[in-house]
Amino acid sequence: MKPVVPEPVRESPVLQEWLIDLPPTSSAGGLARIHTRTCLTVLGWDGSIGAATEITDRLVRNALVHGCLRAGHVMDIRLRLALTEKRQLIIDVSDSHPAFPDFGAAVRGLRGRGLWEVHRLGGSVSWFLPHHANGKTVRALLNPIPSE
């Protein structure tokens, strides 16, 4: 099955990025929350740090349940946080399972609530097969809060 992008997701060039490999255990979500909150606070990101932290947690937990465990072998979950020139936040979560059946239904909340919540919290969600690794990457793109 080919990756499906429900809407165009465009981001500007990346200025800074952080990578962390998380263990494929129940502690991954909590570690991802701590890492995300710390990185975005230090940066002074203009968006909702709470929403970004919740989105990261949901993506990591989905990767654990639907990616690592389903793939039949245990590999770390890779979390990438990237800040673009336009202050957009890219949250990439990679796991070892190269398929994402019914992606569109998942984003609409017809297959669980995780990606639907990501979308509800303001994330533009897509997925792709990375050229440099096995498995897949699920991406959420968040815009900063507009200045008044």
C-alpha positions as CSV (number, residue, x, y, z in Angstrom):
1,M,0.0,0.0,0.0
2,K,1.3,3.4,-0.9
3,P,1.5,6.2,1.6
4,V,-1.5,8.5,1.6
5,V,-1.3,12.2,2.3
6,P,-4.8,13.6,3.1
7,E,-3.8,17.2,2.5
8,P,-0.7,18.9,1.2
9,V,1.9,19.3,3.9
10,R,4.6,21.9,3.2
11,E,7.3,23.0,5.4
12,S,10.1,25.5,5.0
13,P,13.8,24.6,5.3
14,V,14.9,23.2,8.7
15,L,17.0,25.4,10.9
16,Q,17.5,23.0,13.9
17,E,16.7,19.4,14.6
18,W,17.0,17.0,17.5
19,L,17.0,13.2,17.3
20,I,16.5,10.7,20.0
21,D,16.1,6.9,19.9
22,L,13.5,5.7,22.4
23,P,13.3,2.1,23.7
24,P,10.4,0.1,22.4
25,T,8.9,-0.2,25.9
26,S,6.1,1.4,27.8
27,S,8.5,4.2,29.0
28,A,8.9,5.5,25.4
29,G,5.9,7.9,25.6
30,G,7.0,9.5,28.9
31,L,10.5,9.9,27.6
32,A,9.2,11.5,24.4
33,R,7.1,13.9,26.4
34,I,10.1,15.0,28.6
35,H,12.3,15.4,25.5
36,T,9.7,17.4,23.6
37,R,8.8,19.7,26.4
38,T,12.5,20.4,27.2
39,C,13.5,21.1,23.6
40,L,10.6,23.3,22.8
41,T,10.9,25.3,26.1
42,V,14.6,25.9,25.5
43,L,13.9,27.1,22.0
44,G,11.0,29.3,23.0
45,W,8.8,27.8,20.3
46,D,5.9,30.1,19.5
47,G,3.3,27.3,19.3
48,S,1.5,25.3,21.9
49,I,4.1,23.2,23.8
50,G,1.3,21.3,25.5
51,A,-0.3,20.3,22.2
52,A,3.1,19.4,20.7
53,T,4.0,17.3,23.7
54,E,0.6,15.5,23.5
55,I,1.0,14.9,19.7
56,T,4.5,13.5,20.2
57,D,3.3,11.1,23.0
58,R,0.4,9.8,20.8
59,L,2.7,9.3,17.8
60,V,5.3,7.4,19.9
61,R,2.7,5.2,21.5
62,N,1.2,4.4,18.1
63,A,4.6,3.5,16.8
64,L,5.1,1.2,19.8
65,V,1.8,-0.6,19.4
66,H,1.3,-0.6,15.6
67,G,4.9,-0.4,14.4
68,C,7.4,-2.1,16.7
69,L,5.2,-4.8,18.1
70,R,3.5,-5.6,14.8
71,A,6.8,-5.8,12.9
72,G,7.7,-8.9,15.0
73,H,11.1,-7.6,16.0
74,V,12.2,-5.0,18.6
75,M,13.8,-1.9,17.3
76,D,14.1,1.6,18.8
77,I,11.6,4.3,17.9
78,R,13.3,7.3,16.4
79,L,11.9,10.7,17.4
80,R,12.9,13.8,15.3
81,L,11.9,17.3,16.3
82,A,12.7,19.9,13.7
83,L,12.2,23.7,13.7
84,T,11.8,25.4,10.3
85,E,12.6,28.9,9.1
86,K,8.9,29.7,9.4
87,R,8.9,28.4,13.0
88,Q,6.9,25.4,12.1
89,L,7.5,22.3,14.1
90,I,8.0,18.9,12.4
91,I,7.5,15.9,14.6
92,D,8.7,12.7,12.9
93,V,8.3,9.3,14.6
94,S,9.8,6.3,12.9
95,D,9.2,2.6,13.6
96,S,10.2,-0.7,12.0
97,H,6.9,-1.5,10.3
98,P,6.9,-0.3,6.6
99,A,3.1,-0.3,6.1
100,F,0.2,1.9,7.3
101,P,-3.1,0.3,6.3
102,D,-6.1,2.6,6.3
103,F,-4.1,5.7,7.1
104,G,-6.9,8.0,6.0
105,A,-9.4,6.2,8.2
106,A,-7.1,6.5,11.1
107,V,-6.7,10.2,10.7
108,R,-10.6,10.5,10.5
109,G,-10.9,8.5,13.8
110,L,-12.4,5.5,12.2
111,R,-9.5,3.2,13.3
112,G,-8.6,4.3,16.8
113,R,-8.4,7.8,18.2
114,G,-4.6,8.5,18.2
115,L,-4.1,10.2,14.8
116,W,-7.6,11.8,15.0
117,E,-6.4,13.5,18.2
118,V,-3.1,14.5,16.5
119,H,-5.2,16.2,13.8
120,R,-7.6,17.7,16.4
121,L,-4.7,19.2,18.3
122,G,-3.5,21.0,15.1
123,G,-1.1,18.6,13.5
124,S,-1.1,18.1,9.7
125,V,-0.5,14.3,9.6
126,S,1.3,12.4,6.8
127,W,3.4,9.3,6.5
128,F,6.2,8.1,4.3
129,L,8.9,5.4,3.8
130,P,12.3,7.0,4.6
131,H,15.0,6.4,2.0
132,H,17.7,5.9,4.6
133,A,16.1,3.3,6.9
134,N,13.6,0.4,7.1
135,G,10.1,1.0,8.4
136,K,8.0,4.1,8.1
137,T,7.9,7.6,9.5
138,V,4.7,9.3,10.6
139,R,4.9,13.1,10.5
140,A,2.9,15.9,12.2
141,L,3.5,19.4,11.1
142,L,2.5,22.2,13.6
143,N,2.3,25.9,12.9
144,P,3.3,28.5,15.5
145,I,0.6,30.6,17.2
146,P,0.1,33.7,15.1
147,S,1.3,36.9,16.6
148,E,-1.3,39.5,17.3
